[in-house]
């Protein structure tokens, strides 16, 4: 009975595809294609194929639905067809191309956030393949593209979740250099827009935290100088600058108890959760490079060489 029902549905979908194709044909008494009828038939077929698990046919039907909608200037339908095809397509690079094209249609329709949401959803799907490093890198690149687009389109206020998700992913993968670059891009954008407020101050404090986590201790002073410069020489008046300075001083004194106390201050509750979590983990389990009597500064390789020299 189930097989019979499935066969009946498949026949219905195939019939709808033929009707859709027929609607696009022209002749002596039909001068122009009927894209509206074609789009209805292709959408009907696509949904049935998807339900039956025939991904290949479903992708083909959704793409035809999208094209028919495009000819009708039905941009939302054109976008939705591409999105459906993207999540059924086996080739992830092809899927990404479909999603990028869909995003353009969403922008024309006035729902660009929907396009960003589908790209984010696809990136999350790639991240679920935790044993596939290539998929993980692919997802990270999608997030980076989304992040950079926020500032190109000047729509950060409507998409704060992109920044948060991207930062969380970078910190979880120990991509500290990219995390700092992302924060600096955010700061540059806010300054360009003429905004000098708590978001910039917190971003600078977050950079200091990341530099501690990544053991780039010698770069902290430069960050504080930038912080003060961007604040017109008055950064020392802010809670964020004072906290960054206190954290730096506690680190240089190897006072991890004080560092632990500082990370529990209310100010840290306003920072990126994953950054604070990584910092607390660092404070609770300081690396062997921080030896008794001094802070070993520089890159991880520099510290390793210095340690080897001290041990000889």
N, C-alpha and C positions, 0 to 999 in steps of 0.2 A: 504493500500500500504506500509506504514511504517513497520507494523507488518510483512508483507510478506518479506520485504527486510531484517528485523532483523532476521527472521527465516532462510532465505537463507544464511546470514552471519554466523549464529550459526552452520548451517549444514556444511558450508565450514570449520569452525574452528574445529569442531568435526572430520571431514574427515582428516584434516591436522594432528591432534593428532594421529589418527589411523595409518596414513602413517609414522609418526615419530616413533611410537611404533614398527611398522613392520620393519622399517629400522634397528632396534637394534637386531632383532631376527636372530639367526644363524640356519643352517641346513646342510644337506648333501652336498649341492652345494654352501653353503654360510658359509664360515668358520669364518668370523669376522663381527662384527656389522659395519654398515655404519653410523658413528657418524656425518659426514658432512651433509648427507641427513637428518638425524634426527634433527640436530640443526636447519636447514632451516625450516623444517616443524613445529617444536615446536615454533620457533620464530614467524612464520606466525600465528599460532593458538593463541598464547599469545596476540599478538597485536589486533586481532579481539575480543577476550574475553574482553580485557581491554576497547576497544571501545564500546562494548555492555554493559559494566558495571557489568559483571560477575566476580567479584574480586576473588572468590574462584578458579574458573577454570583458571583464568589468572595467579594466583600465582603458581598453579600446572604446567602450561605450561612454565612459565618463569624459574622455578626451573629445569625442565627437559631440557630446552634450555641451562641453565648454565652447567648442568652436561655433556651434549653432547659436549659443547665447551671445557670443561675441558679435556675430553678424546682426543680431537683434539689438545690439547695444545694451544687453542685459548683463552688465559687468559683474554683478554679484553672483549670478548663476555661472558665468564664465570662470570666476575665481573658484567657486565651490566645486565645480567639475574637476578642475586641476588639482585641488587639494585632495579630493577623494582618490584620484588617480595616483597621486604622490604616495599616499599611505598604503597603496596596494602594490605599487611598483617594486620589483625585486632589486633593481639597481639604485643604490642610494644617491649616486651622482645625478641620475636622471630625475629622481624624486625631488632633489634640491632645485633642479632647473624648473620643474613644474611649480614648485612652491614660490620661487622667485617671480615667475610670470604671474602667478595668482596674486602675489602681493601688489603688483602693479594695478591689477584690476580692482583690488580692494581700495587702493589709494584713489583711483578714479571715482569709485562709488562713494568714497568718503568714510570708509571704515578700515583705515590702514592698521589700526590696532589689531583687527582680526587677522590680518596678514602676518603680523609679528607673532601673534599667539600661535598660529599654525606652525611657523618656523620653530618656535620654542618647543612646541609639542613634539615636532619631529626630532629635534635635538635630544629631548628627553627619551624618546624611543631608542635613539642610538646609544644613549648612556646606559640603558637597561642591559646592553650587551657588555657586561662588566669584564668578560674574559677576552674581549676583542679590543686591543689597544688602538687599532686604526679607527674603529667606530667612536671610541672615546675622543680621539683627536679631532675627528670629523665634527662631532658635537660641539667641541670647544671652539672650533673655527666658526661654526654657525652662530654661537653665542657672541663671539667677538664681532662678527659682522652686524648682528642686531644691536650690540652695544654702541658701535661706532655710528650706526644709522640714526640712533637717538639724537645725537648732536648735529648730524647733517640736516635733519628735518626739524630741529628745534622743538621736539615734542617730549622732552624729558619728563615734564610735569604729568604726562598721561601714561608714562611707562616706567615708573620707579622699580617695578618688579624685575625688569630686564637687568638693571644694574645690580640689584641684590642677588639675583640668581647667578649672574656671570661671576660676581665676586666670590660667592659661595663655592662655585665649581673650581675656580682658580685656586682658592685656598685649600680645598680638599685634595687637589692634585699637586700641591706644592709648587704651583706656577707663580712664585712670588714676584719675579721680575715683571711678568705680564700684569699682575695685580697692581703693582706700583704704577706701571704705565697707564693702566685704566683709571686709577685715582687721579693721576696728574692730568689726564685728558679731561676728566670731570672738572677739576679745579680750573683749568684753562678756559673751559667753556663758561663756567660760572663767572669768571673774571671778565671775559669778553662780553657777557650779558650785563655787566655792571653790577654784579651781585657779590658783595663781600659780607657773608653772614655765617651763621653757625654751621651750615653744610660744608663750607670751605674749611673752616677751622677743624671740624671733625675729620674731614678727609686728610688733612695734614697729620693729625694725631694718629689716624689709621696707618698712614705711610710709615711713621716712626715705629708703630707696633709691628708692621710687616718687616721692616728692616731689622728689628730685634729678632724676630722669628727666623729670618733667613740669615742671621748672623752677619749682616752687613753693618757692623757697628760704626765704622768710620764714616758712613754716609749720613748718620743721624744729624750731626752738626750742620751739614749742608742743607738738610731738609728744614731744620729750625731757622736757618738764615733765610731760606726762601719764604718760609711761613711769615717771618717778620717783615720781609721786603714787600710781599703781597698785601700785608696789612698796613702798609705805610709807616712801618717802624713802631707800630703800637701793639704788636701781637702779644707782648708780655702782659697786657691788661686782660687777656682772655683766659678763661679756665682751661681751654684746650692746650694753649701754649705752655702754661704753667705746669699742667699735668705731663706733657711731653718732656719738659725739662726735668721734672721730678723723676720720671721713669728712667731717663738717661743717667741721671746722677746715681740712682739706686743701682742701676746696671753696672756702672763704672766702679761702684763700691762693692759690687758682688753681694748686695743686700737683697737676697731673694725673698726674705720674709717681708721686707717693705714692698717689694714688687708685687708680691701676692696680695698684700693689703690694698695697694693702689688699684689693682685690677678689679677689686670689688667695690670701688667707688661708684656712685650713681652715674657719673659721666660716661663710664664704659657701657652702660646699658643702652646708650644712644648710638653706639658704634655697630658696625657690621658684626652680627653674631658669630660668624665663622672666624673672623679675625680675632675676636676676643677669646674664643675657645682655643685657638691655636696659641695665642699668647699665654694663656693660663697653663696650657700643657708645657710650654717652654719653661715657664717659671717654676713649675712643680718638678720638672725633669731637665735641669740645665745641662747643656752638652758638655762633654769632657774638655772641650776647648777652653772653657772658662775655668782655668786652674787657680788654685789658691795663691793669693797675693797680687793678682793682676787680671785685667780683662785682655784677652788676646784679640786684637782688632784685625780687620781686613776680611778677605774672602775665606771660604772654607779651606782652600788649598794653602793660603798664606798661614792659616792657623795650624794646619797639619805640619807644615815645614818647620814652624817655630817650635811646636811641641816636640818634634823629632830632635831638634837642636838642643832643647832643654833636657831631653832624656839621655843624650849622649854623654 
